[in-house]
Amino acid sequence: MITLEDVKNNEEVQSLIEGTKRQLNVLGYTEHAERHIGIVSYRAGEILRTFDYDEKRIELAKIAGYLHDIGNAVNRVDHAHSGALLAYEILKDMGMNHKDRTEIMMAIGNHDEQTGTAVSDISAALILADKSDVHRDRVVNTNISTFGKHERVNYAVTNTNLELKKEERKVILSINIDTKICPVLNYFEIFMDRTMMSKYAAKYLNVWFELIINNTKLL
């Protein structure tokens, strides 16, 4: 079986991650490279592990998390779809069987809130992991006066915690927002679609999604 470590060591994958970083930096987007994909990969695996999925599904979720944003090296528009196809071909060349690489392709192709939805356990875990990574560490631009809406909201988030409760079957996303930088309402202006996507993804896994902002339960 192809493992996450095999994927990390693949030079083609490394080049696409570097291309993603360069292109999104030029376009002024938040960070989508090593930091983000590392967090998403880990969280996707932990979500399935917590709710008793087998080790193979966990490993596939971790790989999907690591590869989910490589389509940004092509273009930000439709990056989920191009990334899914890139991942399928790379994993094929690496020797992964067609069933496993199809699972990963489906998950990556459905992780963007504009066109996707949870279609499998791996897909649901990827969505929850990806949409939970909101934090000021993702802001590449250091000039606050030039921040766009996404940069301002991410920069205002001083702490994020994704708590997984096995017995209660809950996924709890807790966020601290510095309201001196932006009001909580701005978070929902940008992330409402992502929040609802996360809620549906949790439902697919038969768990409940909760959102807590500044110690207030909002969902």
BATORVO-347879 format. One line per 3 residues: their letters; for each residue x, y negated, z of N, C-alpha, C. Coordinates in steps of 0.1 Angstrom, whole numbers. Example, Ala and Ser with C-alpha at 12.3 -4.5 7.8 and 13.67 -1.06 7.14 Angstrom:
! residues 2
AS = 132:57:78:123:45:78:132:33:78; 128:22:71:137:11:71:129:0:79
This chain:
! residues 219
MIT = 8:12:0:0:0:0:9:-12:0; 5:-22:-8:12:-35:-8:8:-43:4; 18:-48:11:16:-55:24:18:-70:22
LED = 14:-77:33:16:-92:33:31:-95:31; 39:-88:37:54:-91:37:59:-89:22; 53:-79:15:57:-77:1:53:-90:-7
VKN = 41:-95:-4:36:-106:-11:44:-119:-8; 48:-121:4:56:-132:8:70:-132:1; 75:-120:-1:88:-119:-7:88:-119:-22
NEE = 76:-120:-28:75:-120:-43:79:-134:-48; 89:-135:-57:94:-147:-62:83:-155:-70; 74:-148:-77:64:-155:-85:54:-162:-75
VQS = 51:-155:-64:42:-161:-54:49:-174:-48; 62:-173:-45:69:-184:-40:69:-196:-49; 71:-193:-62:71:-204:-72:57:-211:-72
LIE = 46:-203:-72:33:-209:-72:30:-217:-60; 35:-213:-48:33:-220:-36:40:-234:-37; 52:-233:-42:60:-245:-44:53:-255:-54
GTK = 48:-249:-65:41:-257:-75:28:-263:-69; 21:-256:-60:10:-261:-53:14:-273:-45; 24:-272:-37:29:-282:-28:32:-295:-36
RQL = 40:-293:-47:44:-305:-55:32:-312:-61; 23:-304:-67:12:-310:-74:2:-317:-65; -1:-311:-53:-11:-317:-44:-5:-329:-37
NVL = 9:-329:-35:15:-341:-29:14:-353:-39; 16:-350:-52:14:-361:-62:0:-366:-62; -10:-357:-61:-24:-361:-62:-29:-367:-48
GYT = -21:-366:-38:-25:-372:-25:-34:-364:-17; -33:-350:-18:-42:-341:-10:-35:-338:3; -43:-332:12:-37:-326:24:-28:-314:21
EHA = -21:-310:30:-11:-298:29:-19:-285:26; -15:-278:15:-20:-265:12:-10:-255:10; 2:-257:16:13:-248:13:16:-239:25
ERH = 29:-237:29:33:-227:39:25:-228:52; 24:-240:57:17:-241:70:3:-236:69; -5:-242:59:-19:-239:58:-21:-224:55
IGI = -14:-219:45:-17:-205:41:-12:-195:52; -2:-199:60:2:-190:71:-9:-189:81; -15:-201:85:-26:-201:94:-38:-193:89
VSY = -42:-196:77:-54:-189:71:-52:-174:70; -40:-170:66:-37:-156:65:-38:-149:79; -32:-155:89:-33:-150:103:-47:-149:108
RAG = -54:-160:106:-68:-161:112:-77:-151:105; -76:-150:92:-84:-140:84:-82:-126:89; -70:-123:92:-67:-109:97:-73:-107:111
EIL = -71:-118:120:-76:-117:133:-91:-116:134; -98:-123:125:-112:-122:125:-117:-108:123; -111:-101:113:-116:-88:110:-111:-78:121
RTF = -99:-81:127:-94:-72:138:-103:-73:150; -107:-85:153:-115:-87:165:-128:-80:164; -134:-79:152:-147:-73:150:-146:-59:144
DYD = -135:-53:147:-133:-38:145:-133:-33:131; -128:-41:122:-126:-36:108:-112:-29:108; -111:-20:98:-99:-11:98:-87:-19:93
EKR = -75:-13:95:-63:-19:92:-61:-23:78; -66:-15:69:-65:-18:55:-72:-31:51; -85:-32:56:-93:-44:53:-86:-56:60
IEL = -80:-55:71:-73:-65:78:-61:-70:69; -53:-61:64:-42:-64:56:-46:-71:43; -57:-66:37:-62:-73:25:-66:-87:28
AKI = -72:-89:39:-77:-103:43:-65:-112:45; -54:-106:51:-42:-114:53:-36:-118:40; -36:-109:30:-30:-112:17:-39:-122:10
AGY = -52:-120:10:-61:-130:4:-59:-144:10; -57:-145:23:-54:-157:29:-42:-164:25; -31:-156:23:-18:-161:19:-19:-166:5
LHD = -27:-160:-4:-27:-163:-18:-38:-172:-22; -47:-176:-13:-60:-182:-17:-59:-196:-24; -48:-203:-22:-46:-216:-28:-36:-217:-39
IGN = -31:-206:-44:-21:-207:-55:-27:-213:-68; -40:-213:-69:-46:-219:-81:-43:-234:-82; -40:-240:-71:-37:-254:-71:-25:-257:-79
AVN = -16:-247:-82:-5:-249:-90:-9:-251:-105; -21:-247:-108:-26:-249:-122:-33:-262:-122; -43:-264:-113:-51:-277:-112:-59:-276:-100
RVD = -62:-287:-94:-71:-287:-82:-85:-283:-86; -89:-287:-98:-103:-284:-102:-103:-269:-105; -113:-262:-100:-115:-247:-102:-103:-239:-97
HAH = -96:-244:-86:-84:-237:-82:-88:-224:-76; -100:-222:-71:-104:-209:-65:-104:-198:-76; -109:-202:-88:-111:-193:-99:-97:-190:-106
SGA = -90:-200:-108:-76:-197:-114:-68:-190:-105; -69:-193:-92:-61:-186:-82:-64:-171:-81; -77:-169:-82:-82:-155:-81:-76:-146:-93
LLA = -76:-152:-105:-70:-145:-116:-55:-144:-115; -48:-154:-110:-34:-153:-109:-30:-142:-98; -38:-142:-87:-35:-132:-77:-37:-118:-82
YEI = -48:-116:-90:-51:-103:-96:-39:-98:-104; -34:-106:-113:-23:-102:-122:-10:-100:-114; -7:-108:-104:5:-106:-96:4:-93:-89
LKD = -7:-91:-82:-8:-78:-74:-9:-66:-83; -14:-68:-95:-13:-57:-105:1:-53:-109; 9:-64:-111:23:-62:-114:31:-56:-103
MGM = 26:-59:-90:33:-53:-79:29:-39:-76; 19:-34:-83:15:-20:-81:3:-18:-72; -4:-28:-68:-16:-26:-60:-27:-20:-69
NHK = -35:-11:-63:-45:-4:-70:-56:-14:-74; -64:-10:-84:-74:-20:-89:-85:-23:-79; -89:-14:-71:-99:-16:-61:-95:-27:-51
DRT = -83:-26:-46:-78:-35:-36:-76:-49:-42; -70:-50:-54:-68:-63:-60:-81:-69:-64; -91:-61:-67:-104:-67:-70:-110:-73:-58
EIM = -109:-67:-46:-114:-72:-34:-107:-86:-31; -94:-87:-33:-87:-99:-30:-92:-110:-40; -93:-106:-53:-97:-116:-63:-111:-121:-60
MAI = -120:-113:-56:-134:-117:-52:-133:-127:-40; -125:-124:-30:-124:-133:-19:-119:-147:-23; -108:-147:-30:-102:-160:-34:-111:-167:-43
GNH = -117:-161:-52:-126:-167:-62:-139:-173:-56; -142:-170:-43:-154:-174:-36:-151:-183:-24; -138:-187:-22:-135:-195:-10:-138:-209:-10
DEQ = -141:-215:-22:-143:-229:-23:-158:-232:-22; -162:-242:-13:-176:-245:-10:-184:-250:-22; -177:-255:-32:-185:-260:-44:-191:-249:-53
TGT = -184:-237:-53:-188:-227:-62:-189:-213:-56; -185:-211:-43:-184:-198:-37:-193:-196:-26; -193:-183:-21:-200:-179:-9:-194:-166:-4
AVS = -198:-162:8:-193:-149:13:-199:-138:5; -191:-129:-1:-195:-118:-9:-190:-105:-3; -182:-105:7:-176:-93:13:-171:-97:27
DIS = -167:-86:34:-161:-89:47:-148:-97:46; -140:-94:36:-127:-101:34:-130:-115:30; -140:-117:21:-143:-131:17:-148:-139:28
AAL = -157:-133:37:-162:-140:48:-151:-145:58; -142:-135:60:-130:-139:69:-122:-150:64; -119:-149:51:-111:-160:44:-118:-173:45
ILA = -131:-174:43:-138:-186:44:-137:-192:58; -140:-184:68:-139:-189:82:-125:-194:86; -115:-186:81:-102:-190:84:-98:-203:77
DKS = -101:-204:64:-98:-216:56:-104:-228:61; -117:-228:64:-125:-240:68:-122:-244:82; -116:-235:90:-113:-239:104:-100:-247:105
DVH = -92:-248:94:-79:-254:95:-81:-269:92; -85:-277:101:-86:-291:100:-78:-297:111; -67:-305:108:-58:-310:118:-49:-320:111
RDR = -44:-330:120:-36:-340:115:-23:-335:109; -18:-323:113:-6:-318:107:-7:-316:92; -19:-315:87:-21:-313:72:-20:-326:64
VVN = -19:-337:71:-18:-350:64:-3:-353:60; -1:-353:47:13:-355:42:16:-370:42; 7:-378:38:9:-393:38:11:-399:52
TNI = 21:-407:54:23:-412:67:19:-426:69; 13:-432:58:9:-446:59:-6:-447:61; -10:-449:74:-24:-448:78:-32:-458:70
STF = -27:-470:66:-34:-480:59:-39:-476:46; -33:-465:40:-36:-461:27:-45:-448:27; -49:-443:39:-56:-431:40:-69:-431:32
GKH = -72:-420:25:-86:-418:20:-94:-412:31; -107:-408:27:-116:-402:37:-111:-389:43; -106:-380:34:-101:-367:39:-89:-369:48
ERV = -80:-377:44:-68:-379:52:-72:-385:66; -81:-395:66:-85:-401:79:-91:-391:88; -100:-383:83:-107:-373:91:-97:-363:97
NYA = -89:-357:88:-79:-348:92:-69:-354:102; -65:-366:100:-55:-372:109:-62:-375:123; -75:-377:123:-82:-380:136:-83:-367:144
VTN = -82:-355:138:-83:-343:145:-70:-340:153; -70:-341:166:-58:-339:174:-56:-325:178; -67:-317:178:-66:-303:183:-77:-295:177
TNL = -73:-283:172:-83:-273:167:-81:-260:173; -92:-253:177:-90:-240:182:-101:-231:177; -97:-219:171:-107:-210:166:-107:-198:176
ELK = -118:-197:183:-120:-187:194:-129:-176:189; -124:-163:190:-131:-152:186:-136:-144:198; -149:-142:200:-154:-135:211:-161:-122:206
KEE = -154:-111:209:-158:-98:204:-172:-93:210; -173:-94:223:-185:-89:230:-197:-97:227; -195:-110:226:-207:-119:223:-209:-120:208
RKV = -199:-115:200:-200:-116:185:-201:-130:181; -192:-138:185:-192:-153:182:-178:-157:176; -179:-166:167:-167:-174:162:-170:-188:166
ILS = -161:-194:174:-163:-207:179:-151:-216:175; -155:-226:167:-145:-236:162:-146:-249:171; -136:-252:179:-136:-263:188:-126:-274:182
INI = -131:-286:181:-123:-296:175:-123:-309:184; -111:-315:185:-110:-328:192:-108:-338:182; -116:-348:181:-115:-359:172:-112:-372:179
DTK = -102:-379:175:-99:-393:181:-108:-403:174; -119:-407:182:-129:-416:176:-124:-430:174; -112:-433:178:-106:-446:175:-101:-446:161
ICP = -99:-434:155:-94:-433:141:-106:-432:132; -116:-424:135:-128:-423:128:-139:-417:136; -152:-420:134:-163:-415:141:-165:-400:138
VLN = -172:-393:147:-175:-379:144:-184:-378:132; -192:-387:130:-201:-387:118:-193:-385:105; -181:-391:104:-173:-390:92:-169:-376:89
YFE = -167:-368:100:-164:-354:99:-175:-347:91; -187:-349:95:-198:-342:88:-201:-348:74; -197:-360:72:-199:-366:58:-190:-358:48
IFM = -179:-353:53:-169:-346:44:-171:-331:45; -173:-326:57:-172:-312:60:-186:-305:62; -197:-311:59:-210:-305:61:-211:-292:52
DRT = -207:-293:40:-208:-281:31:-199:-270:36; -187:-273:41:-178:-263:46:-184:-257:59; -190:-265:67:-196:-260:80:-207:-250:77
MMS = -216:-254:67:-227:-244:64:-221:-232:57; -211:-233:50:-204:-222:43:-199:-212:54; -193:-218:64:-187:-210:75:-199:-203:83
KYA = -210:-210:85:-221:-204:92:-226:-192:84; -227:-193:71:-232:-182:63:-221:-170:63; -209:-174:63:-198:-164:63:-199:-156:76
AKY = -201:-163:87:-202:-156:100:-214:-146:100; -225:-151:94:-237:-143:93:-235:-130:85; -226:-131:75:-223:-120:67:-216:-109:75
LNV = -208:-114:85:-201:-104:94:-209:-100:106; -222:-105:106:-231:-103:117:-226:-109:130; -220:-121:129:-216:-128:141:-222:-142:140
WFE = -221:-149:151:-226:-163:152:-215:-173:152; -217:-184:144:-207:-194:142:-212:-206:151; -202:-211:159:-205:-223:167:-195:-234:164
LII = -199:-246:164:-190:-258:162:-191:-267:174; -180:-269:180:-179:-278:192:-170:-290:189; -174:-302:189:-166:-314:187:-166:-322:199
NNT = -154:-325:204:-152:-333:216:-161:-328:228; -161:-315:229:-167:-308:240:-183:-308:239; -188:-312:228:-202:-312:226:-206:-301:215
KLL = -214:-292:219:-219:-282:209:-228:-288:199; -224:-287:186:-232:-293:176:-239:-282:167; -234:-270:168:-240:-259:159:-239:-246:167
